[in-house]
Structures are given as structure tokens and as C-alpha cells.
Amino acid sequence: MADQKKTIGIVGARGHTGAELIRLIAAHPALELLFVSSRELDGQRVADHMDGYVSELRYASLDPAGVASQNADVVILALPNGKATAYVEALDKAAPDTLILDLSADYRFDERWYYGLPELTRERWHGQKRISNPGCYATAMQLSIAPLKDLLAAPPVCFGVSGYSGAGTTPSDKNDPEKLRDNLMPYALTGHMHEKEASRHLGLPVEFLPHVAPHFRGLTVTTNLYLARPLKREEVIQRFHARYDAEPLVRILDEAPWVNQVANKHHVEIGGFALSADGKRVVVVATLDNLLKGAATQAIQNINRAIGVGEYTAIPMA
């Protein structure tokens, strides 16, 4: 454990993931929240928006130079895609030793940044202070595919359904509860950012069909995996156990997991493992909370390793 707490700031703290990060950091023995930046909540007490948060810290509206001037040890960028660069450039110039973790897609394709999906990329972290956090769907897809990646004969096809918290707080059809009522809303059926992301980091084409459902949080991804040779179900399950049994935040189930059983929890559940009659198609189902293991929890895993504490510090383990 670190002898002294590291200071940490969040840019874009008004969003759903920002709120989860504040909760996790508040309970962290090695991190102290230095600032939370939000234009909309500027000047308001964080405690007035966060149940159980005890502090007089207030939201501030900080531009990139203002963020860099805080001299935080760690800065989390929880901004929409396309908004991180100005903050990164300001920190690179004024505070290059700051650990930056970006939650957007802006640096997930940048070789200079560590892509932090710990269960699959731990060995690629070599002290980098620029960390790109994976997307929620991309996390579920990659964890579903990786154990059988070497046996694939065709691109995996992933059908995803997420709660509307994944659409953020900016009003749109995809986070309007009235429009989602009794509905399932398909969108970005080719070329979704997480399709490109999973393809890039797995090193093979992945096809992805995303949808938004009326529930608030949690996502499920059902993946068709086409095999070059037939397998028995026991062989498939053994591959997943061999890959993930040592991972506290990945649970392998026999049955297909349900999204409502993983909401508000910090781990991934993977199961189902249904095989076609010829043993050459496997259907795998993965669920996770898009705000936690799909975002905030994974961010804390990455930060913990980068500041030299245990990877699961301050992450509630069920």
C-alpha cells in the first residue's frame, strides 16, 4: 500500500460513470479526491448530489489549463468521445508526470497509450502513464471471444443489448425512458466504435449489433463463435475456466447469465456455452454492469496497478 495518498481529479464528473468513480474513490485508502470538474454543477457541493458522500468538496468548471494547474497525481477524463485531446495536451505540457486515464474512445487506437483491459492486457503495461480504458461492450465481447480466438474459422457475431445509462446524460432517443418503454432500439448496426475496438485489440474482425433496452444499467452480449474444428461443450467450458479462474472479476457460469443479476456488481459473468449439433458453432453469453466493470471499476483496476497498490483495492468483491 502506498505510504501517502495520491491525489486524483475527475473531468466530466456529472455523468453516470463519474458518479460511480466518486463513490469508489471516496472509499479508496490510497486515493484522495482533489477536484471534480463539471460545467453544469459548478459551485455545487458534491455531497448534495452523492448519497453517503461526506466532504465539503465542490464541483468546479475547469478548462484544460485549469485541470493541469491542479497538479493532481492522477486525472480521469470522463468526457464524450472527441473531447479528451485538449486536456491531454495541457497535461502533457504542464504536468507530464500526471497519470491520465481516459474513459472515451479517443486513445483506444493509439499505440502510445496502454489499453487497459487487465484480464487480457496486463502483460502489456510497462509503467505507462497514459491509459485508455476499454469500452463496456468491447470488454464483454473480448472476454467472450479470447478463450476460443485461436480456433475461429469466421468473424464472431455479437448481439448486444444495453441499459440506457450507456447513452450518457445528454438527452437523445437512446436514453429517453418514454421512447424506450416496451421497446428495443437498434442503432449503429455496422461500424460501431466498440466493433472497431474489439476487432483492433483481438486482432481479428468482429461483427457487432447493438441495441438499447428500457432498463437503466447492465448489458448483455450474445456471441456466435464459428470454429474451425468441432469441440465438445466440456472442452469449451474448460478453456474459459483455464483462462479466467484466476480472475476475481470474471465468473464462469454453466447457464447463460441474466443482466439483472450483474447490475450494481463489479464483475463479468460469462456462460451459456451452447453448441450446434456439429460442434462447430458455440454461443457464449456475457453480462456486466456498463457503469462498473464496463467503466469505473475497470478504471480503478488500471489506476491501482499504476500507483503500485493491489489491483482490486477499494473494489467491492461480492
Phi, psi and omega in degrees: 000142180295144180289329183229142181295142173272140177275144184219142177233153180238129175253123184091041190279354182286336186290172181300317181292323177303319179296319178295321178297317179300317179298315182292319181291323180300331181262007187271126182287347184244004181233142176234125183286115184269318179206155172228122186256126177204122178295318185293329185253014183311126177089346181276149179290134176300321183298334179286347181246352185233110177300131176084355180276125184244101179184156175268008180302138180241150173297146176227150176263102186246128173279177183305317179295323178295322177296314180298326183288347180288340179057038176290150175289326183226138174233127174257126176260108181248061187247161174297158178306140177090000185250357188278331192303317183298323179288319179297316180297320179295319179290320177303322184281313189263334185213065188296342180275356178295135172282122180248128172242120182255125180272349181276182178273002192299329184239015181287349180244013183261116183298340181282346181257143173283127177270109194263076167253086196309320183297340181242340189234013183309317186290350179271353178273121181231045177089009180301141178257012175236111187237129175258122181277133181295159173287159183295307178298319181298326176297310181297318181296312184294320178294330179287329189265325191307317183295340180245010186305321184286350183251006187283140178253349182204163179301135173297148177242121186244125176254117186245143175225125183236152168292162189283353173298335179294344179271004177079191184258346176291124186303135176200172176302326188283352173231024177265106184303328181291317179289335180272346183303128181055038189219160170224120192251107176283151178200160175042056189284350166223148174073016176303144182305322181286334172296313179296320182295311179297320178298316181298312189274341171275338181078027178205156181292137175233134177254135190223133182236095184272151178216153174249137181244171185287347180284162188279311188225157181099144178223158175229140176233121176255121189242128169272123178244119183262121190260149178283338177216153182291146174233157170269155182303321181298325178293320179297310182299321180297323177298318180290320176297317181298324183282325193238356183299334178273003183258111183297338183256017173231125180240130180261122181248158176282312180274165175292131181287158177252141185294327182288348179271353179246352177300138181069014177243163193257003185247172173257142171243133180230131181194200183093281176050052177273133180249146172291168183300327181271000177073013184248005171228126179244135175251122183241138179242131177235139175231148173202163173277117185296336179273343183252268179300334176280356182201277191293316180298316180295325176298316179294321174306310183294317180294318179305313181295322183288332179263001172087024173247173180302141186303330187255013178304129176071007175263114180301126181254118182296000000 
